[in-house]
Amino acid sequence: MVSETKHAKTRMEVLKTWVIASSNNISNIIPALKSRFFIIQLEPYSYQQFSQITMRLLIEQYKIDEDIAKATAYMVWNKTRSRNIRDCVRIARMAKTVQEVDFIINTLRRYGYLYSN
C-alpha cells in the first residue's frame, strides 16, 4: 500500500512494488532487514574496466584532458588502495597537468586521505 499525504489530504493505492538498493558495505544492516533482500555480490573491476570507465567519465562528462584522465586512472589504481572512480574524479578535476596528478595523490596519501598499496 502506497500512501501520499499533501496539504492534509491523503490518498492510498495498492501497487505491486519492488525495492532495488545498492551498498558498498552491508555489514551495518541489521539481519532482520538484510533477510528481506536478495543479495548479489558483484566482482570488483579489473584494471581494464576501471580505466575505461574512468577515462570515459572524465573525458566525456568532466571534459578532462585525455592524458590527465589516463594518468589519473593509472595512478589511483597502482599507487592507492582506493580503486574508487570517485577519487579519480576528485583528483582529475584538481589537476592541470599529469605531474599534478602525481603530486595530488602523494599529498592526499601523506595526509591520510588515500592509502598506498
Contacts in CASP RR format, 6 or more apart in sequence:
PFRMAT RR
TARGET T0000
AUTHOR 0000-0000-0000
METHOD contacts of the structure
MODEL  1
MVSETKHAKTRMEVLKTWVIASSNNISNIIPALKSRFFIIQLEPYSYQQF
SQITMRLLIEQYKIDEDIAKATAYMVWNKTRSRNIRDCVRIARMAKTVQE
VDFIINTLRRYGYLYSN
1 12 0 8 1.000
1 13 0 8 1.000
1 14 0 8 1.000
1 15 0 8 1.000
2 12 0 8 1.000
2 13 0 8 1.000
2 14 0 8 1.000
2 15 0 8 1.000
2 17 0 8 1.000
3 10 0 8 1.000
3 11 0 8 1.000
3 12 0 8 1.000
4 10 0 8 1.000
4 11 0 8 1.000
4 12 0 8 1.000
19 37 0 8 1.000
21 37 0 8 1.000
23 29 0 8 1.000
26 34 0 8 1.000
26 39 0 8 1.000
44 83 0 8 1.000
45 53 0 8 1.000
45 83 0 8 1.000
47 77 0 8 1.000
50 73 0 8 1.000
50 77 0 8 1.000
50 83 0 8 1.000
50 85 0 8 1.000
51 70 0 8 1.000
51 73 0 8 1.000
51 74 0 8 1.000
51 77 0 8 1.000
53 85 0 8 1.000
54 69 0 8 1.000
54 72 0 8 1.000
54 73 0 8 1.000
54 76 0 8 1.000
54 85 0 8 1.000
54 88 0 8 1.000
55 66 0 8 1.000
55 69 0 8 1.000
55 70 0 8 1.000
55 73 0 8 1.000
57 85 0 8 1.000
57 88 0 8 1.000
57 89 0 8 1.000
58 64 0 8 1.000
58 68 0 8 1.000
58 69 0 8 1.000
58 72 0 8 1.000
58 73 0 8 1.000
58 88 0 8 1.000
58 89 0 8 1.000
58 92 0 8 1.000
59 66 0 8 1.000
59 69 0 8 1.000
62 89 0 8 1.000
62 92 0 8 1.000
62 93 0 8 1.000
64 72 0 8 1.000
64 92 0 8 1.000
64 93 0 8 1.000
67 98 0 8 1.000
68 92 0 8 1.000
68 95 0 8 1.000
68 96 0 8 1.000
68 97 0 8 1.000
68 98 0 8 1.000
68 101 0 8 1.000
69 92 0 8 1.000
71 98 0 8 1.000
71 101 0 8 1.000
71 102 0 8 1.000
72 88 0 8 1.000
72 91 0 8 1.000
72 92 0 8 1.000
72 95 0 8 1.000
72 101 0 8 1.000
73 88 0 8 1.000
75 91 0 8 1.000
75 101 0 8 1.000
75 102 0 8 1.000
75 105 0 8 1.000
76 82 0 8 1.000
76 83 0 8 1.000
76 84 0 8 1.000
76 87 0 8 1.000
76 88 0 8 1.000
76 91 0 8 1.000
76 105 0 8 1.000
76 114 0 8 1.000
77 83 0 8 1.000
78 117 0 8 1.000
79 105 0 8 1.000
79 109 0 8 1.000
79 116 0 8 1.000
79 117 0 8 1.000
80 87 0 8 1.000
80 105 0 8 1.000
80 109 0 8 1.000
80 114 0 8 1.000
80 115 0 8 1.000
80 116 0 8 1.000
80 117 0 8 1.000
81 114 0 8 1.000
81 115 0 8 1.000
81 116 0 8 1.000
81 117 0 8 1.000
82 114 0 8 1.000
82 115 0 8 1.000
87 114 0 8 1.000
91 101 0 8 1.000
91 104 0 8 1.000
91 105 0 8 1.000
91 108 0 8 1.000
92 101 0 8 1.000
94 100 0 8 1.000
94 104 0 8 1.000
95 101 0 8 1.000
95 104 0 8 1.000
105 114 0 8 1.000
108 114 0 8 1.000
109 115 0 8 1.000
109 116 0 8 1.000
END
